[in-house]
Amino acid sequence: MLYGALNDLHLYRGMMRGLDVLIDWLDGNDPAALDCGSHEIMGSKVFANVMEPTTRPLEGAHYETHRRYHDVQIDVRGREAFMVALGETTPVEPFNEADDFELVDAAAGIEGDLADGKFALFIAGEPHMPTLQYGDDGAQPIKKICFKILADEFWDE
């Protein structure tokens, strides 16, 4: 996971091909102006999924993983917490190849949040649990963007 201020994302230039594409796109675009739905940035290699979910409690939530895509997540309205699993995981649902999505559980995790202009980049294969309630806020509506970045190993397919 990479985690920090969205304004500092440019510091990670050169780490991943798709991340460089996203950094360039962010230099000339306002992500908060995007409507809900999917928006191509570079075809299926880099795109934005914009959604307006309600944050959820940790209880009953599961971690998600992806094999082909990294997630760069930001909140453009409201705030959420997230978890990243540590150690071994146990499958909850089998991997869905078409959606590049699997649910797992883990005994331990570390916490973070997307408040105050932060971003989190969850690496492909890294179990993460987004859209959790922030602090004592309870369930709150938010507007968030999950930028999907194809992992370099699949870039030339």
N, C-alpha and C positions, 0 to 999 in steps of 0.2 A: 504494500500500500504506500502511496505517496499522499501526503496530507499537508495542507497549508493554505495560505491566502491565494485566492484566484489571481490576484494581481501579480503573484510571483510564479505563476505557471510557466512563464517563458524561461525560467531558470533550468527547466528540465528539457529544453530543446536538445535534440540529438539522441534522446533515449529510445524513442520509438518513431517509426515513420508516420504513423497515424496521429501521434501526439503532436508532431510538428505541423501537420495539416490543421489540427484543431487550434493550435496556438496562432497560426496565421489567420484562421477564420475569426477567432476572437479579437484579433487586432483591428478588424474592420467591421465587426458586427456586434450588436447588442443582444445577448442571449435572452434578456428579459422581454424583448419585443416579440419573441416567437410565440405563436398560438399553440394550443394543445395539439398533439399529434406528432407524426414523424416528419423530420426535415432532413433531406440529403445535404451533406456538406461535400462529400466525395463518394457519391454512389453508395454502395453497400459497405465500403471500407471505413467510412467515417460518417456518422449521422447522429442526429439529436432526437431523442424521444422526450417530448414535453408532456407533463402530466400534472394533474391537480388532485393528488390523493389526500387523505386524512391520515395523520400520524397514528400509529398503533402502539399498544403496550408491548413490552418485551415478552410477557407471558403468552405462550402459544405461538410465537413467531419462530420461523426457521431461517437458517442461513441459505443463501443462494450462491451458486457457482456457475461460471460460464467457461467453456473450453476455447472458443475462438475469439471472443471479444473481451477487451478491457472495458471497464466502466469509469468514466469521469463524471461524478455527480456534484451538482450544485443546487442550492435553493435560491430562487429568485423572488419568492415571497414566503414569509414564515420561516420556521426553523425546525430542524429535525435532528435526532440523534441517530447513530448507527453503531453496529458492532462488527468486529472482524474476529473470526474464529482463530483460536490457538490450538495447535495439536491435532490429534486425530478427529475425524468426523464419522458420523453414521448416516448412511443414506435414508432419506424420508420418502422421496419419490425417485424413480429411475430417471436417468438423464434423458432429456428430450432433445434429440439431435436437431430437429427442425427449428426449435426455439432457442437452442444453445443455452439450456437452463436445467438445473438440478437443484433440489432442496435437500439440505443436510442439517444435522444437529451436531453440536459440539459441547464438550463439558466446560470449556473456558473460552473467554474472548476479551478483547480490549475495546474500550468505548471511545467514541469521538462524536463530533457534531458538525453540522454544516451551517451554523449560525454565523452572522457577521462576515459574510463574503468568503467563506472557506470553500475549498474543494476537497474531494477525496478521489483518488484514482485507485480503483480496485483491480488488481492484476488478474488476468485470465487464470482460473483455477483457484483463486483466493476466496474462501467462503466469507461472505459479507451479508449483513442484515440491515438494510436501509429502512428509512421511513418510520423510525421509532419515535415515540413521544420524547420531547426535549424536557429535561428536568421535571418540574412540577406542572408543566403547561397542560397536561392532559391531552386528549385527542384534539388536534387542531388542523384545519385545512392549510395546505401549503401548495405552492407552485414550484415544481422542481424540474430539472433537466438531467437526463441520463444520456451523456454523449457516449456512443458506442464506437470503439476503436478496434479495428481488426488487428489481431496480434501479428507481428512481423512474420512469423513462420507461415502464415496463410496468405500473406500479401500478394504473392505472385501466382496464385492459383488461377 
